[in-house]
Amino acid sequence: MTNINETLLKETKPYFYIYDCREDEIEHFLFCCRKFLERQKEAIRIIEGIMTAHGKKDLLRQVSELARVEYGIRELEPWVRDHVVHESRNC
């Protein structure tokens, strides 16, 4: 049975060249980043590359701030999903 990360890799692989993503970096993110802060840092780095490729790097500061806020409120709402980590898995 295929897990969600394997499915994401397979389904998004044809689009890596559009978003200037390297397969080895995406594989590392999906399969090797275990700690939350490591995943978050890697997600921001991936998003930065995608935004730069599309001329939208100026939005990175807002996305990074969103990641910081979501991490900070996890104690208040432990079920909240980290949208930065989640979204970068869809690149």
N, CA, C and O of each residue as an XYZ file, in Angstrom:
364
protein
N       0.842     -1.184      0.000
C       0.000      0.000      0.000
C       0.886      1.246      0.000
O       1.881      1.304      0.722
N       0.532      2.209     -0.786
C       1.274      3.457     -0.912
C       0.826      4.433      0.174
O      -0.371      4.594      0.413
N       1.792      5.085      0.834
C       1.406      6.084      1.830
C       1.248      7.447      1.152
O       1.562      7.605     -0.028
N       0.766      8.410      1.903
C       0.457      9.721      1.337
C       1.694     10.411      0.774
O       1.610     11.080     -0.256
N       2.832     10.260      1.427
C       4.048     10.909      0.932
C       4.498     10.308     -0.394
O       4.952     11.038     -1.275
N       4.381      9.007     -0.552
C       4.713      8.370     -1.826
C       3.769      8.837     -2.928
O       4.195      9.081     -4.057
N       2.491      8.960     -2.596
C       1.501      9.451     -3.551
C       1.815     10.890     -3.960
O       1.765     11.224     -5.144
N       2.139     11.742     -2.982
C       2.475     13.139     -3.284
C       3.686     13.224     -4.203
O       3.688     14.003     -5.156
N       4.709     12.435     -3.927
C       5.900     12.455     -4.761
C       5.558     12.042     -6.189
O       5.952     12.711     -7.144
N       4.837     10.956     -6.332
C       4.482     10.453     -7.668
C       3.619     11.444     -8.443
O       3.849     11.675     -9.630
N       2.633     12.027     -7.779
C       1.683     12.916     -8.460
C       2.265     14.293     -8.778
O       1.825     14.946     -9.725
N       3.241     14.734     -8.002
C       3.793     16.067     -8.237
C       5.073     16.053     -9.069
O       5.495     17.101     -9.560
N       5.685     14.914     -9.233
C       6.954     14.825     -9.960
C       6.923     15.489    -11.336
O       7.898     16.146    -11.700
N       5.849     15.348    -12.118
C       5.826     16.004    -13.434
C       5.898     17.535    -13.369
O       6.185     18.175    -14.380
N       5.645     18.123    -12.211
C       5.604     19.576    -12.085
C       6.866     20.165    -11.459
O       6.968     21.383    -11.313
N       7.818     19.325    -11.091
C       9.026     19.824    -10.432
C       9.736     20.877    -11.275
O      10.206     21.882    -10.740
N       9.818     20.661    -12.572
C      10.543     21.607    -13.423
C       9.844     22.964    -13.471
O      10.505     23.995    -13.598
N       8.518     22.974    -13.371
C       7.764     24.231    -13.392
C       8.088     25.058    -12.149
O       8.254     26.276    -12.225
N       8.173     24.387    -11.017
C       8.386     25.072     -9.742
C       9.841     25.082     -9.312
O      10.157     25.472     -8.188
N      10.728     24.653    -10.202
C      12.158     24.660     -9.931
C      12.495     23.859     -8.674
O      13.308     24.287     -7.854
N      11.858     22.687     -8.532
C      12.102     21.802     -7.389
C      13.046     20.680     -7.801
O      12.974     20.164     -8.917
N      13.927     20.315     -6.886
C      14.814     19.173     -7.127
C      14.211     17.950     -6.465
O      13.777     18.005     -5.314
N      14.184     16.850     -7.194
C      13.561     15.631     -6.683
C      14.200     15.169     -5.375
O      13.492     14.752     -4.459
N      15.521     15.237     -5.277
C      16.179     14.780     -4.052
C      15.784     15.630     -2.842
O      15.669     15.110     -1.732
N      15.576     16.925     -3.049
C      15.151     17.793     -1.946
C      13.722     17.471     -1.509
O      13.421     17.441     -0.316
N      12.856     17.234     -2.474
C      11.468     16.896     -2.144
C      11.410     15.540     -1.441
O      10.671     15.379     -0.470
N      12.175     14.575     -1.919
C      12.220     13.269     -1.262
C      12.719     13.398      0.175
O      12.178     12.769      1.084
N      13.745     14.208      0.375
C      14.258     14.408      1.732
C      13.161     14.990      2.625
O      12.961     14.537      3.752
N      12.460     15.992      2.112
C      11.386     16.614      2.890
C      10.288     15.606      3.227
O       9.841     15.537      4.372
N       9.857     14.834      2.247
C       8.739     13.905      2.446
C       9.096     12.703      3.309
O       8.257     12.214      4.066
N      10.333     12.222      3.203
C      10.668     10.944      3.832
C      11.685     11.023      4.963
O      11.813     10.065      5.726
N      12.411     12.128      5.099
C      13.488     12.178      6.095
C      13.266     13.187      7.214
O      13.787     12.998      8.313
N      12.524     14.230      6.970
C      12.301     15.248      7.996
C      11.284     14.732      8.995
O      10.099     14.622      8.679
N      11.734     14.420     10.185
C      10.828     13.849     11.186
C      10.379     14.862     12.230
O       9.228     14.837     12.664
N      11.277     15.749     12.634
C      10.937     16.718     13.671
C      10.193     17.890     13.051
O      10.495     18.320     11.938
N       9.223     18.394     13.785
C       8.373     19.465     13.275
C       9.181     20.670     12.808
O       8.971     21.158     11.698
N      10.101     21.155     13.635
C      10.861     22.349     13.267
C      11.734     22.093     12.047
O      11.950     22.999     11.243
N      12.238     20.875     11.900
C      13.015     20.532     10.708
C      12.128     20.576      9.465
O      12.524     21.118      8.433
N      10.914     19.997      9.568
C       9.966     20.030      8.446
C       9.587     21.468      8.104
O       9.507     21.838      6.933
N       9.357     22.270      9.134
C       8.960     23.654      8.906
C      10.075     24.432      8.203
O       9.809     25.158      7.245
N      11.301     24.288      8.662
C      12.435     24.982      8.046
C      12.599     24.552      6.588
O      12.802     25.387      5.707
N      12.510     23.264      6.344
C      12.638     22.742      4.979
C      11.479     23.222      4.108
O      11.678     23.549      2.938
N      10.269     23.268      4.670
C       9.104     23.742      3.923
C       9.290     25.188      3.493
O       8.979     25.545      2.357
N       9.791     26.015      4.389
C      10.016     27.422      4.050
C      11.064     27.533      2.954
O      10.926     28.364      2.056
N      12.100     26.719      3.008
C      13.144     26.748      1.985
C      12.582     26.347      0.624
O      12.903     26.970     -0.388
N      11.745     25.311      0.594
C      11.121     24.870     -0.660
C      10.205     25.966     -1.204
O      10.232     26.273     -2.396
N       9.404     26.544     -0.330
C       8.483     27.612     -0.741
C       9.266     28.810     -1.262
O       8.856     29.443     -2.235
N      10.385     29.125     -0.624
C      11.209     30.242     -1.092
C      11.679     30.005     -2.529
O      11.653     30.919     -3.353
N      12.107     28.781     -2.824
C      12.539     28.457     -4.183
C      11.417     28.604     -5.194
O      11.623     29.129     -6.289
N      10.241     28.146     -4.833
C       9.083     28.236     -5.727
C       8.691     29.695     -5.940
O       8.430     30.117     -7.067
N       8.651     30.461     -4.852
C       8.283     31.881     -4.966
C       9.313     32.656     -5.785
O       8.953     33.528     -6.576
N      10.573     32.344     -5.599
C      11.625     33.008     -6.369
C      11.473     32.701     -7.851
O      11.603     33.593     -8.690
N      11.196     31.433     -8.179
C      11.026     31.039     -9.577
C       9.862     31.774    -10.236
O       9.858     31.978    -11.450
N       8.886     32.167     -9.441
C       7.703     32.851     -9.972
C       7.703     34.352     -9.695
O       6.686     35.023     -9.867
N       8.854     34.872     -9.265
C       8.959     36.307     -9.026
C       8.137     36.804     -7.851
O       7.704     37.956     -7.845
N       7.915     35.954     -6.855
C       7.083     36.343     -5.711
C       7.812     36.156     -4.381
O       7.187     35.914     -3.349
N       9.129     36.270     -4.419
C       9.912     36.051     -3.207
C       9.523     37.016     -2.092
O       9.706     36.702     -0.916
N       8.991     38.179     -2.440
C       8.602     39.154     -1.429
C       7.495     38.633     -0.510
O       7.280     39.203      0.561
N       6.795     37.578     -0.893
C       5.749     36.997     -0.043
C       6.312     36.051      1.015
O       5.594     35.648      1.930
N       7.589     35.695      0.896
C       8.179     34.728      1.816
C       8.111     35.193      3.267
O       7.878     34.387      4.167
N       8.310     36.465      3.491
C       8.271     36.988      4.868
C       6.913     36.707      5.509
O       6.847     36.331      6.679
N       5.838     36.886      4.754
C       4.500     36.631      5.293
C       4.282     35.142      5.559
O       3.683     34.767      6.567
N       4.766     34.305      4.658
C       4.612     32.855      4.847
C       5.422     32.401      6.062
O       4.955     31.572      6.844
N       6.617     32.933      6.221
C       7.442     32.598      7.386
C       6.778     33.046      8.677
O       6.822     32.336      9.682
N       6.164     34.220      8.653
C       5.453     34.712      9.834
C       4.252     33.825     10.141
O       3.982     33.537     11.307
N       3.537     33.394      9.124
C       2.419     32.463      9.324
C       2.914     31.185      9.995
O       2.272     30.683     10.918
N       4.041     30.658      9.543
C       4.606     29.448     10.149
C       4.925     29.682     11.622
O       4.640     28.832     12.466
N       5.517     30.839     11.929
C       5.865     31.147     13.316
C       4.618     31.248     14.192
O       4.593     30.721     15.304
N       3.586     31.925     13.689
C       2.340     32.080     14.457
C       1.666     30.728     14.658
O       1.241     30.412     15.769
N       1.562     29.936     13.612
C       0.908     28.635     13.743
C       1.644     27.744     14.736
O       1.016     27.023     15.511
N       2.962     27.790     14.714
C       3.727     26.997     15.676
C       3.473     27.510     17.096
O       3.366     26.721     18.036
N       3.377     28.827     17.245
C       3.168     29.423     18.553
C       1.806     29.151     19.156
O       1.677     29.111     20.379
N       0.781     28.961     18.331
C      -0.572     28.745     18.874
C      -0.916     27.272     19.028
O      -2.042     26.943     19.401
N       0.012     26.393     18.752
C      -0.288     24.960     18.837
C      -0.738     24.541     20.230
O      -1.517     23.598     20.367
N      -0.255     25.236     21.277
C      -0.689     24.904     22.630
C      -2.132     25.316     22.865
O      -2.851     24.664     23.623
N      -2.558     26.392     22.223
C      -3.929     26.862     22.381
C      -4.905     25.987     21.608
O      -6.010     25.705     22.071
N      -4.486     25.569     20.439
C      -5.325     24.752     19.575
C      -4.482     23.594     19.065
O      -3.955     23.668     17.955
N      -4.339     22.525     19.844
C      -3.423     21.457     19.473
C      -3.805     20.723     18.184
O      -2.990     19.984     17.631
N      -5.010     20.917     17.713
C      -5.434     20.237     16.491
C      -5.185     21.074     15.242
O      -5.448     20.613     14.131
N      -4.682     22.301     15.404
C      -4.462     23.173     14.257
C      -3.379     22.570     13.350
O      -2.378     22.042     13.834
N      -3.587     22.652     12.072
C      -2.633     22.118     11.105
C      -1.658     23.210     10.710
O      -2.051     24.364     10.535
N      -0.384     22.854     10.568
C       0.612     23.811     10.100
C       0.460     23.931      8.597
O       0.850     23.026      7.859
N      -0.101     25.038      8.136
C      -0.384     25.215      6.718
C       0.871     25.366      5.878
O       0.868     25.019      4.697
N       1.945     25.877      6.468
C       3.192     26.028      5.725
C       3.763     24.669      5.376
O       4.095     24.410      4.219
N       3.880     23.796      6.370
C       4.399     22.443      6.121
C       3.448     21.697      5.205
O       3.886     21.057      4.249
N       2.153     21.769      5.481
C       1.163     21.057      4.681
C       1.198     21.517      3.226
O       1.197     20.683      2.320
N       1.228     22.812      2.986
C       1.175     23.328      1.621
C       2.429     22.989      0.841
O       2.350     22.701     -0.354
N       3.589     23.016      1.490
C       4.797     22.723      0.742
C       4.840     21.263      0.307
O       5.533     20.923     -0.652
N       4.117     20.412      0.994
C       4.051     19.014      0.577
C       3.204     18.862     -0.691
O       3.192     17.799     -1.312
N       2.502     19.922     -1.066
C       1.677     19.881     -2.277
C       2.340     20.555     -3.457
O       1.716     20.715     -4.506
N       3.618     20.963     -3.305
C       4.268     21.641     -4.432
C       4.662     20.666     -5.522
O       5.220     21.073     -6.542
